[in-house]
Amino acid sequence: MNHIKPKWHTVREVAAMLGYGLSKTKLLVASGQIKSIKDGGNRRVLPEWVDEYIARRIEEAA
């Protein structure tokens, strides 16, 4: 079976990926800590933007 890899994620998917609650993730997106674009009425996040956020968190913790 062919699996299609998404090119971008919803805020809900990002929350699940990070193990964060939806409210916390929405706040991170709204504040620009996790980059996103507006697509219609929804926010979308590229996979590399999630990686950038994680890398920044690791740097801050070091």
All heavy atoms as TSV, in Angstrom:
chain	resi	resn	atom	element	x	y	z
A	1	MET	N	N	0.834	-1.179	0.000
A	1	MET	CA	C	0.000	0.000	0.000
A	1	MET	C	C	0.879	1.242	0.000
A	1	MET	O	O	1.895	1.300	0.679
A	1	MET	CB	C	-0.916	-0.005	1.233
A	1	MET	CG	C	-1.879	1.154	1.225
A	1	MET	SD	S	-3.401	0.797	2.073
A	1	MET	CE	C	-3.050	1.348	3.705
A	2	ASN	N	N	0.492	2.242	-0.743
A	2	ASN	CA	C	1.245	3.484	-0.857
A	2	ASN	C	C	0.827	4.454	0.246
A	2	ASN	O	O	-0.350	4.751	0.387
A	2	ASN	CB	C	0.956	4.124	-2.217
A	2	ASN	CG	C	2.207	4.490	-2.959
A	2	ASN	OD1	O	3.286	4.415	-2.398
A	2	ASN	ND2	N	2.059	4.879	-4.204
A	3	HIS	N	N	1.791	4.932	1.030
A	3	HIS	CA	C	1.490	5.931	2.057
A	3	HIS	C	C	1.942	7.289	1.568
A	3	HIS	O	O	3.072	7.444	1.121
A	3	HIS	CB	C	2.190	5.590	3.376
A	3	HIS	CG	C	1.630	4.370	4.029
A	3	HIS	ND1	N	0.292	4.093	4.097
A	3	HIS	CD2	C	2.238	3.349	4.658
A	3	HIS	CE1	C	0.104	2.963	4.745
A	3	HIS	NE2	N	1.269	2.483	5.083
A	4	ILE	N	N	1.068	8.251	1.674
A	4	ILE	CA	C	1.401	9.618	1.279
A	4	ILE	C	C	1.916	10.346	2.507
A	4	ILE	O	O	1.253	10.391	3.544
A	4	ILE	CB	C	0.168	10.340	0.697
A	4	ILE	CG1	C	-0.297	9.633	-0.577
A	4	ILE	CG2	C	0.486	11.814	0.435
A	4	ILE	CD1	C	-1.621	10.140	-1.115
A	5	LYS	N	N	3.110	10.898	2.394
A	5	LYS	CA	C	3.699	11.658	3.497
A	5	LYS	C	C	3.222	13.105	3.385
A	5	LYS	O	O	3.399	13.731	2.350
A	5	LYS	CB	C	5.230	11.588	3.411
A	5	LYS	CG	C	5.928	12.196	4.589
A	5	LYS	CD	C	7.420	11.998	4.496
A	5	LYS	CE	C	8.082	12.670	5.668
A	5	LYS	NZ	N	9.529	12.668	5.570
A	6	PRO	N	N	2.603	13.630	4.443
A	6	PRO	CA	C	2.100	15.003	4.353
A	6	PRO	C	C	3.227	16.019	4.187
A	6	PRO	O	O	4.312	15.848	4.740
A	6	PRO	CB	C	1.369	15.221	5.674
A	6	PRO	CG	C	1.832	14.152	6.586
A	6	PRO	CD	C	2.353	13.031	5.742
A	7	LYS	N	N	2.958	17.049	3.399
A	7	LYS	CA	C	3.939	18.111	3.178
A	7	LYS	C	C	3.878	19.163	4.272
A	7	LYS	O	O	4.812	19.920	4.462
A	7	LYS	CB	C	3.710	18.777	1.814
A	7	LYS	CG	C	3.926	17.838	0.651
A	7	LYS	CD	C	5.373	17.413	0.574
A	7	LYS	CE	C	5.611	16.548	-0.641
A	7	LYS	NZ	N	6.961	16.001	-0.657
A	8	TRP	N	N	2.724	19.236	4.951
A	8	TRP	CA	C	2.600	20.146	6.079
A	8	TRP	C	C	1.616	19.552	7.073
A	8	TRP	O	O	0.951	18.572	6.791
A	8	TRP	CB	C	2.224	21.545	5.656
A	8	TRP	CG	C	0.958	21.716	4.851
A	8	TRP	CD1	C	-0.070	20.824	4.698
A	8	TRP	CD2	C	0.599	22.853	4.094
A	8	TRP	NE1	N	-1.035	21.349	3.885
A	8	TRP	CE2	C	-0.660	22.598	3.499
A	8	TRP	CE3	C	1.193	24.082	3.855
A	8	TRP	CZ2	C	-1.311	23.524	2.695
A	8	TRP	CZ3	C	0.539	24.993	3.057
A	8	TRP	CH2	C	-0.679	24.709	2.488
A	9	HIS	N	N	1.588	20.131	8.264
A	9	HIS	CA	C	0.790	19.574	9.346
A	9	HIS	C	C	-0.186	20.604	9.881
A	9	HIS	O	O	0.062	21.809	9.823
A	9	HIS	CB	C	1.696	19.129	10.506
A	9	HIS	CG	C	2.712	18.112	10.115
A	9	HIS	ND1	N	2.385	16.811	9.800
A	9	HIS	CD2	C	4.052	18.203	9.957
A	9	HIS	CE1	C	3.480	16.144	9.485
A	9	HIS	NE2	N	4.502	16.973	9.566
A	10	THR	N	N	-1.280	20.106	10.464
A	10	THR	CA	C	-2.198	20.968	11.187
A	10	THR	C	C	-1.611	21.233	12.578
A	10	THR	O	O	-0.705	20.516	13.033
A	10	THR	CB	C	-3.576	20.300	11.353
A	10	THR	OG1	O	-3.423	19.131	12.171
A	10	THR	CG2	C	-4.177	19.920	10.012
A	11	VAL	N	N	-2.142	22.235	13.246
A	11	VAL	CA	C	-1.683	22.526	14.610
A	11	VAL	C	C	-1.973	21.326	15.516
A	11	VAL	O	O	-1.154	20.970	16.363
A	11	VAL	CB	C	-2.343	23.818	15.134
A	11	VAL	CG1	C	-2.006	24.061	16.594
A	11	VAL	CG2	C	-1.913	25.017	14.279
A	12	ARG	N	N	-3.088	20.678	15.306
A	12	ARG	CA	C	-3.434	19.493	16.107
A	12	ARG	C	C	-2.408	18.373	15.907
A	12	ARG	O	O	-1.997	17.705	16.858
A	12	ARG	CB	C	-4.837	19.012	15.736
A	12	ARG	CG	C	-5.350	17.868	16.589
A	12	ARG	CD	C	-6.774	17.472	16.219
A	12	ARG	NE	N	-7.721	18.553	16.410
A	12	ARG	CZ	C	-8.283	18.880	17.583
A	12	ARG	NH1	N	-7.982	18.199	18.657
A	12	ARG	NH2	N	-9.140	19.874	17.655
A	13	GLU	N	N	-1.983	18.165	14.664
A	13	GLU	CA	C	-0.969	17.135	14.379
A	13	GLU	C	C	0.363	17.491	15.031
A	13	GLU	O	O	1.052	16.614	15.567
A	13	GLU	CB	C	-0.793	16.970	12.871
A	13	GLU	CG	C	-1.976	16.304	12.191
A	13	GLU	CD	C	-1.922	16.381	10.668
A	13	GLU	OE1	O	-1.208	17.249	10.112
A	13	GLU	OE2	O	-2.618	15.572	10.042
A	14	VAL	N	N	0.720	18.770	14.983
A	14	VAL	CA	C	1.974	19.214	15.611
A	14	VAL	C	C	1.912	18.965	17.117
A	14	VAL	O	O	2.880	18.494	17.720
A	14	VAL	CB	C	2.272	20.696	15.292
A	14	VAL	CG1	C	3.450	21.202	16.099
A	14	VAL	CG2	C	2.528	20.869	13.800
A	15	ALA	N	N	0.774	19.263	17.726
A	15	ALA	CA	C	0.610	19.015	19.163
A	15	ALA	C	C	0.848	17.544	19.478
A	15	ALA	O	O	1.577	17.209	20.426
A	15	ALA	CB	C	-0.786	19.448	19.613
A	16	ALA	N	N	0.264	16.662	18.675
A	16	ALA	CA	C	0.434	15.223	18.886
A	16	ALA	C	C	1.891	14.808	18.688
A	16	ALA	O	O	2.422	14.004	19.465
A	16	ALA	CB	C	-0.479	14.436	17.943
A	17	MET	N	N	2.553	15.381	17.675
A	17	MET	CA	C	3.954	15.051	17.397
A	17	MET	C	C	4.854	15.426	18.570
A	17	MET	O	O	5.787	14.699	18.908
A	17	MET	CB	C	4.442	15.798	16.147
A	17	MET	CG	C	3.847	15.294	14.859
A	17	MET	SD	S	4.093	16.446	13.479
A	17	MET	CE	C	5.843	16.554	13.378
A	18	LEU	N	N	4.563	16.578	19.185
A	18	LEU	CA	C	5.398	17.086	20.270
A	18	LEU	C	C	4.972	16.557	21.639
A	18	LEU	O	O	5.695	16.736	22.616
A	18	LEU	CB	C	5.371	18.622	20.280
A	18	LEU	CG	C	5.969	19.309	19.055
A	18	LEU	CD1	C	5.715	20.812	19.128
A	18	LEU	CD2	C	7.463	19.021	18.952
A	19	GLY	N	N	3.795	15.952	21.702
A	19	GLY	CA	C	3.281	15.499	22.991
A	19	GLY	C	C	2.779	16.660	23.838
A	19	GLY	O	O	2.761	16.578	25.063
A	20	TYR	N	N	2.392	17.752	23.194
A	20	TYR	CA	C	1.873	18.939	23.871
A	20	TYR	C	C	0.357	18.955	23.758
A	20	TYR	O	O	-0.211	18.357	22.852
A	20	TYR	CB	C	2.398	20.223	23.221
A	20	TYR	CG	C	3.856	20.528	23.389
A	20	TYR	CD1	C	4.432	21.572	22.676
A	20	TYR	CD2	C	4.672	19.797	24.235
A	20	TYR	CE1	C	5.782	21.883	22.813
A	20	TYR	CE2	C	6.020	20.099	24.370
A	20	TYR	CZ	C	6.574	21.142	23.661
A	20	TYR	OH	O	7.897	21.457	23.796
A	21	GLY	N	N	-0.275	19.717	24.633
A	21	GLY	CA	C	-1.705	19.941	24.511
A	21	GLY	C	C	-1.981	20.892	23.352
A	21	GLY	O	O	-1.102	21.647	22.919
A	22	LEU	N	N	-3.215	20.869	22.870
A	22	LEU	CA	C	-3.589	21.722	21.751
A	22	LEU	C	C	-3.493	23.205	22.122
A	22	LEU	O	O	-3.013	24.010	21.328
A	22	LEU	CB	C	-5.003	21.368	21.274
A	22	LEU	CG	C	-5.490	22.063	20.007
A	22	LEU	CD1	C	-4.533	21.822	18.831
A	22	LEU	CD2	C	-6.888	21.601	19.659
A	23	SER	N	N	-3.900	23.564	23.332
A	23	SER	CA	C	-3.851	24.973	23.761
A	23	SER	C	C	-2.423	25.495	23.770
A	23	SER	O	O	-2.148	26.592	23.284
A	23	SER	CB	C	-4.457	25.144	25.155
A	23	SER	OG	O	-5.809	24.793	25.140
A	24	LYS	N	N	-1.502	24.702	24.324
A	24	LYS	CA	C	-0.094	25.114	24.374
A	24	LYS	C	C	0.459	25.265	22.956
A	24	LYS	O	O	1.164	26.228	22.656
A	24	LYS	CB	C	0.739	24.089	25.149
A	24	LYS	CG	C	2.222	24.414	25.161
A	24	LYS	CD	C	3.024	23.432	25.972
A	24	LYS	CE	C	4.498	23.804	25.936
A	24	LYS	NZ	N	5.280	23.046	26.926
A	25	THR	N	N	0.125	24.338	22.091
A	25	THR	CA	C	0.636	24.379	20.718
A	25	THR	C	C	0.071	25.578	19.971
A	25	THR	O	O	0.804	26.263	19.244
A	25	THR	CB	C	0.311	23.061	19.991
A	25	THR	OG1	O	0.780	21.979	20.791
A	25	THR	CG2	C	0.984	23.009	18.633
A	26	LYS	N	N	-1.215	25.862	20.155
A	26	LYS	CA	C	-1.818	27.039	19.520
A	26	LYS	C	C	-1.120	28.309	19.985
A	26	LYS	O	O	-0.886	29.223	19.183
A	26	LYS	CB	C	-3.309	27.117	19.840
A	26	LYS	CG	C	-4.156	26.157	19.045
A	26	LYS	CD	C	-5.625	26.334	19.381
A	26	LYS	CE	C	-6.492	25.429	18.542
A	26	LYS	NZ	N	-7.918	25.582	18.877
A	27	LEU	N	N	-0.771	28.380	21.262
A	27	LEU	CA	C	-0.067	29.539	21.806
A	27	LEU	C	C	1.322	29.671	21.174
A	27	LEU	O	O	1.743	30.770	20.803
A	27	LEU	CB	C	0.040	29.423	23.325
A	27	LEU	CG	C	0.633	30.608	24.062
A	27	LEU	CD1	C	-0.232	31.855	23.874
A	27	LEU	CD2	C	0.783	30.294	25.538
A	28	LEU	N	N	2.036	28.565	21.032
A	28	LEU	CA	C	3.366	28.578	20.406
A	28	LEU	C	C	3.288	29.040	18.954
A	28	LEU	O	O	4.145	29.784	18.479
A	28	LEU	CB	C	4.013	27.193	20.493
A	28	LEU	CG	C	4.422	26.733	21.885
A	28	LEU	CD1	C	4.802	25.256	21.880
A	28	LEU	CD2	C	5.571	27.574	22.418
A	29	VAL	N	N	2.241	28.605	18.255
A	29	VAL	CA	C	2.049	29.010	16.862
A	29	VAL	C	C	1.660	30.485	16.790
A	29	VAL	O	O	2.220	31.256	16.008
A	29	VAL	CB	C	0.996	28.108	16.173
A	29	VAL	CG1	C	0.563	28.684	14.837
A	29	VAL	CG2	C	1.561	26.697	15.982
A	30	ALA	N	N	0.717	30.902	17.641
A	30	ALA	CA	C	0.244	32.290	17.624
A	30	ALA	C	C	1.364	33.269	17.964
A	30	ALA	O	O	1.429	34.370	17.409
A	30	ALA	CB	C	-0.913	32.462	18.609
A	31	SER	N	N	2.284	32.862	18.843
A	31	SER	CA	C	3.380	33.740	19.254
A	31	SER	C	C	4.556	33.690	18.279
A	31	SER	O	O	5.523	34.427	18.439
A	31	SER	CB	C	3.858	33.354	20.657
A	31	SER	OG	O	4.468	32.076	20.629
A	32	GLY	N	N	4.480	32.786	17.301
A	32	GLY	CA	C	5.553	32.681	16.308
A	32	GLY	C	C	6.709	31.803	16.742
A	32	GLY	O	O	7.691	31.675	16.019
A	33	GLN	N	N	6.603	31.174	17.911
A	33	GLN	CA	C	7.682	30.275	18.343
A	33	GLN	C	C	7.758	29.046	17.446
A	33	GLN	O	O	8.829	28.484	17.252
A	33	GLN	CB	C	7.495	29.874	19.806
A	33	GLN	CG	C	7.686	31.048	20.749
A	33	GLN	CD	C	7.525	30.627	22.195
A	33	GLN	OE1	O	8.285	29.796	22.676
A	33	GLN	NE2	N	6.532	31.174	22.862
A	34	ILE	N	N	6.604	28.636	16.935
A	34	ILE	CA	C	6.554	27.624	15.881
A	34	ILE	C	C	6.008	28.346	14.651
A	34	ILE	O	O	4.897	28.873	14.677
A	34	ILE	CB	C	5.646	26.433	16.247
A	34	ILE	CG1	C	6.195	25.700	17.469
A	34	ILE	CG2	C	5.521	25.476	15.053
A	34	ILE	CD1	C	5.304	24.566	17.961
A	35	LYS	N	N	6.816	28.417	13.595
A	35	LYS	CA	C	6.394	29.113	12.375
A	35	LYS	C	C	5.210	28.408	11.737
A	35	LYS	O	O	5.090	27.178	11.821
A	35	LYS	CB	C	7.547	29.154	11.365
A	35	LYS	CG	C	8.585	30.200	11.667
A	35	LYS	CD	C	9.457	30.485	10.460
A	35	LYS	CE	C	10.533	29.454	10.279
A	35	LYS	NZ	N	11.490	29.779	9.223
A	36	SER	N	N	4.347	29.189	11.097
A	36	SER	CA	C	3.190	28.624	10.408
A	36	SER	C	C	2.756	29.579	9.308
A	36	SER	O	O	3.210	30.724	9.251
A	36	SER	CB	C	2.040	28.415	11.391
A	36	SER	OG	O	1.532	29.663	11.824
A	37	ILE	N	N	1.893	29.079	8.448
A	37	ILE	CA	C	1.248	29.926	7.442
A	37	ILE	C	C	-0.250	29.738	7.569
A	37	ILE	O	O	-0.718	28.710	8.062
A	37	ILE	CB	C	1.709	29.601	5.999
A	37	ILE	CG1	C	1.369	28.159	5.622
A	37	ILE	CG2	C	3.168	29.908	5.800
A	37	ILE	CD1	C	1.438	27.913	4.133
A	38	LYS	N	N	-0.980	30.744	7.118
A	38	LYS	CA	C	-2.445	30.672	7.124
A	38	LYS	C	C	-2.881	30.090	5.784
A	38	LYS	O	O	-2.447	30.541	4.735
A	38	LYS	CB	C	-3.006	32.076	7.312
A	38	LYS	CG	C	-4.458	32.090	7.633
A	38	LYS	CD	C	-4.660	32.670	9.017
A	38	LYS	CE	C	-6.118	32.980	9.212
A	38	LYS	NZ	N	-6.750	32.196	10.227
A	39	ASP	N	N	-3.703	29.061	5.834
A	39	ASP	CA	C	-4.233	28.422	4.632
A	39	ASP	C	C	-5.746	28.357	4.790
A	39	ASP	O	O	-6.255	27.508	5.520
A	39	ASP	CB	C	-3.648	27.016	4.479
A	39	ASP	CG	C	-4.203	26.293	3.270
A	39	ASP	OD1	O	-4.225	26.885	2.189
A	39	ASP	OD2	O	-4.629	25.123	3.424
A	40	GLY	N	N	-6.413	29.299	4.172
A	40	GLY	CA	C	-7.856	29.396	4.398
A	40	GLY	C	C	-8.091	29.815	5.839
A	40	GLY	O	O	-7.507	30.767	6.320
A	41	GLY	N	N	-8.897	29.057	6.551
A	41	GLY	CA	C	-9.161	29.368	7.955
A	41	GLY	C	C	-8.261	28.629	8.918
A	41	GLY	O	O	-8.471	28.678	10.120
A	42	ASN	N	N	-7.268	27.928	8.376
A	42	ASN	CA	C	-6.428	27.081	9.220
A	42	ASN	C	C	-4.966	27.487	9.165
A	42	ASN	O	O	-4.510	28.106	8.203
A	42	ASN	CB	C	-6.549	25.619	8.771
A	42	ASN	CG	C	-7.961	25.120	8.847
A	42	ASN	OD1	O	-8.573	25.136	9.906
A	42	ASN	ND2	N	-8.502	24.688	7.724
A	43	ARG	N	N	-4.235	27.096	10.185
A	43	ARG	CA	C	-2.786	27.273	10.218
A	43	ARG	C	C	-2.141	25.968	9.794
A	43	ARG	O	O	-2.618	24.881	10.156
A	43	ARG	CB	C	-2.322	27.623	11.636
A	43	ARG	CG	C	-2.723	29.016	12.024
A	43	ARG	CD	C	-1.511	29.933	11.971
A	43	ARG	NE	N	-1.932	31.300	11.776
A	43	ARG	CZ	C	-1.282	32.169	11.033
A	43	ARG	NH1	N	-0.185	31.831	10.399
A	43	ARG	NH2	N	-1.700	33.393	10.906
A	44	ARG	N	N	-1.082	26.072	9.044
A	44	ARG	CA	C	-0.320	24.898	8.605
A	44	ARG	C	C	1.141	25.089	8.976
A	44	ARG	O	O	1.671	26.201	8.925
A	44	ARG	CB	C	-0.430	24.717	7.086
A	44	ARG	CG	C	-1.843	24.581	6.592
A	44	ARG	CD	C	-2.456	23.282	6.997
A	44	ARG	NE	N	-3.790	23.162	6.417
A	44	ARG	CZ	C	-4.762	22.464	6.961
A	44	ARG	NH1	N	-4.573	21.833	8.083
A	44	ARG	NH2	N	-5.936	22.397	6.387
A	45	VAL	N	N	1.779	23.981	9.320
A	45	VAL	CA	C	3.163	24.009	9.779
A	45	VAL	C	C	3.971	23.022	8.946
A	45	VAL	O	O	3.615	21.838	8.857
A	45	VAL	CB	C	3.248	23.631	11.278
A	45	VAL	CG1	C	4.687	23.673	11.770
A	45	VAL	CG2	C	2.356	24.544	12.123
A	46	LEU	N	N	5.049	23.508	8.352
A	46	LEU	CA	C	5.934	22.624	7.595
A	46	LEU	C	C	6.736	21.753	8.564
A	46	LEU	O	O	7.085	22.211	9.659
A	46	LEU	CB	C	6.895	23.430	6.730
A	46	LEU	CG	C	6.265	24.191	5.553
A	46	LEU	CD1	C	7.328	25.053	4.879
A	46	LEU	CD2	C	5.638	23.236	4.563
A	47	PRO	N	N	7.057	20.514	8.175
A	47	PRO	CA	C	7.819	19.637	9.067
A	47	PRO	C	C	9.135	20.261	9.540
A	47	PRO	O	O	9.514	20.113	10.705
A	47	PRO	CB	C	8.080	18.389	8.214
A	47	PRO	CG	C	6.968	18.379	7.222
A	47	PRO	CD	C	6.660	19.830	6.940
A	48	GLU	N	N	9.820	21.000	8.650
A	48	GLU	CA	C	11.099	21.591	9.058
A	48	GLU	C	C	10.927	22.685	10.118
A	48	GLU	O	O	11.834	22.946	10.902
A	48	GLU	CB	C	11.912	22.106	7.865
A	48	GLU	CG	C	11.196	23.081	6.979
A	48	GLU	CD	C	10.556	22.450	5.752
A	48	GLU	OE1	O	10.115	21.288	5.807
A	48	GLU	OE2	O	10.483	23.145	4.720
A	49	TRP	N	N	9.750	23.308	10.155
A	49	TRP	CA	C	9.498	24.321	11.180
A	49	TRP	C	C	9.340	23.676	12.546
A	49	TRP	O	O	9.721	24.252	13.560
A	49	TRP	CB	C	8.287	25.166	10.827
A	49	TRP	CG	C	8.482	26.001	9.597
A	49	TRP	CD1	C	9.678	26.310	8.994
A	49	TRP	CD2	C	7.476	26.617	8.803
A	49	TRP	NE1	N	9.465	27.082	7.873
A	49	TRP	CE2	C	8.114	27.286	7.735
A	49	TRP	CE3	C	6.096	26.662	8.883
A	49	TRP	CZ2	C	7.415	28.004	6.773
A	49	TRP	CZ3	C	5.394	27.380	7.923
A	49	TRP	CH2	C	6.054	28.046	6.887
A	50	VAL	N	N	8.788	22.462	12.588
A	50	VAL	CA	C	8.720	21.715	13.844
A	50	VAL	C	C	10.139	21.358	14.280
A	50	VAL	O	O	10.507	21.520	15.446
A	50	VAL	CB	C	7.851	20.441	13.692
A	50	VAL	CG1	C	7.831	19.646	14.998
A	50	VAL	CG2	C	6.433	20.793	13.257
A	51	ASP	N	N	10.961	20.905	13.326
A	51	ASP	CA	C	12.358	20.563	13.625
A	51	ASP	C	C	13.123	21.775	14.145
A	51	ASP	O	O	13.925	21.651	15.082
A	51	ASP	CB	C	13.060	19.998	12.386
A	51	ASP	CG	C	12.472	18.664	11.932
A	51	ASP	OD1	O	11.801	17.995	12.749
A	51	ASP	OD2	O	12.685	18.304	10.769
A	52	GLU	N	N	12.891	22.952	13.554
A	52	GLU	CA	C	13.563	24.175	14.002
A	52	GLU	C	C	13.178	24.505	15.438
A	52	GLU	O	O	14.034	24.892	16.242
A	52	GLU	CB	C	13.198	25.360	13.098
A	52	GLU	CG	C	13.831	25.314	11.733
A	52	GLU	CD	C	13.275	26.377	10.779
A	52	GLU	OE1	O	12.537	27.287	11.234
A	52	GLU	OE2	O	13.579	26.287	9.580
A	53	TYR	N	N	11.905	24.365	15.769
A	53	TYR	CA	C	11.444	24.633	17.131
A	53	TYR	C	C	12.129	23.685	18.111
A	53	TYR	O	O	12.640	24.112	19.150
A	53	TYR	CB	C	9.918	24.478	17.224
A	53	TYR	CG	C	9.423	24.485	18.640
A	53	TYR	CD1	C	9.369	25.663	19.374
A	53	TYR	CD2	C	9.041	23.302	19.275
A	53	TYR	CE1	C	8.942	25.671	20.693
A	53	TYR	CE2	C	8.611	23.308	20.578
A	53	TYR	CZ	C	8.569	24.482	21.294
A	53	TYR	OH	O	8.156	24.479	22.600
A	54	ILE	N	N	12.185	22.398	17.773
A	54	ILE	CA	C	12.820	21.406	18.637
A	54	ILE	C	C	14.296	21.727	18.823
A	54	ILE	O	O	14.819	21.693	19.947
A	54	ILE	CB	C	12.637	19.978	18.064
A	54	ILE	CG1	C	11.159	19.583	18.122
A	54	ILE	CG2	C	13.502	18.970	18.812
A	54	ILE	CD1	C	10.813	18.347	17.324
A	55	ALA	N	N	14.985	22.083	17.739
A	55	ALA	CA	C	16.408	22.418	17.812
A	55	ALA	C	C	16.641	23.615	18.734
A	55	ALA	O	O	17.590	23.625	19.533
A	55	ALA	CB	C	16.965	22.702	16.415
A	56	ARG	N	N	15.769	24.649	18.659
A	56	ARG	CA	C	15.887	25.812	19.537
A	56	ARG	C	C	15.684	25.435	20.992
A	56	ARG	O	O	16.402	25.879	21.879
A	56	ARG	CB	C	14.882	26.893	19.136
A	56	ARG	CG	C	15.383	27.841	18.090
A	56	ARG	CD	C	14.562	29.136	18.005
A	56	ARG	NE	N	13.130	28.961	18.139
A	56	ARG	CZ	C	12.319	28.557	17.152
A	56	ARG	NH1	N	12.797	28.285	15.954
A	56	ARG	NH2	N	11.018	28.431	17.355
A	57	ARG	N	N	14.716	24.559	21.249
A	57	ARG	CA	C	14.446	24.115	22.627
A	57	ARG	C	C	15.648	23.371	23.180
A	57	ARG	O	O	16.019	23.546	24.337
A	57	ARG	CB	C	13.203	23.214	22.668
A	57	ARG	CG	C	11.913	23.912	22.313
A	57	ARG	CD	C	11.493	24.979	23.333
A	57	ARG	NE	N	11.208	24.348	24.610
A	57	ARG	CZ	C	11.679	24.795	25.784
A	57	ARG	NH1	N	12.420	25.845	25.865
A	57	ARG	NH2	N	11.398	24.149	26.897
A	58	ILE	N	N	16.282	22.541	22.349
A	58	ILE	CA	C	17.465	21.787	22.777
A	58	ILE	C	C	18.611	22.759	23.091
A	58	ILE	O	O	19.306	22.618	24.104
A	58	ILE	CB	C	17.876	20.752	21.712
A	58	ILE	CG1	C	16.824	19.642	21.658
A	58	ILE	CG2	C	19.269	20.188	21.992
A	58	ILE	CD1	C	16.950	18.713	20.463
A	59	GLU	N	N	18.815	23.759	22.215
A	59	GLU	CA	C	19.860	24.763	22.443
A	59	GLU	C	C	19.641	25.515	23.755
A	59	GLU	O	O	20.566	25.742	24.509
A	59	GLU	CB	C	19.886	25.774	21.301
A	59	GLU	CG	C	20.737	25.378	20.135
A	59	GLU	CD	C	20.747	26.458	19.055
A	59	GLU	OE1	O	20.689	27.659	19.394
A	59	GLU	OE2	O	20.805	26.066	17.873
A	60	GLU	N	N	18.382	25.898	23.994
A	60	GLU	CA	C	18.048	26.647	25.207
A	60	GLU	C	C	18.296	25.809	26.458
A	60	GLU	O	O	18.659	26.339	27.497
A	60	GLU	CB	C	16.583	27.107	25.178
A	60	GLU	CG	C	16.319	28.181	24.147
A	60	GLU	CD	C	14.826	28.384	23.868
A	60	GLU	OE1	O	13.989	27.762	24.563
A	60	GLU	OE2	O	14.505	29.151	22.945
A	61	ALA	N	N	18.090	24.502	26.344
A	61	ALA	CA	C	18.242	23.615	27.490
A	61	ALA	C	C	19.708	23.305	27.782
A	61	ALA	O	O	20.063	22.903	28.885
A	61	ALA	CB	C	17.469	22.324	27.259
A	62	ALA	N	N	20.562	23.473	26.768
A	62	ALA	CA	C	21.988	23.110	26.912
A	62	ALA	C	C	22.749	24.142	27.727
A	62	ALA	O	O	22.397	25.261	27.875
A	62	ALA	CB	C	22.639	22.962	25.543
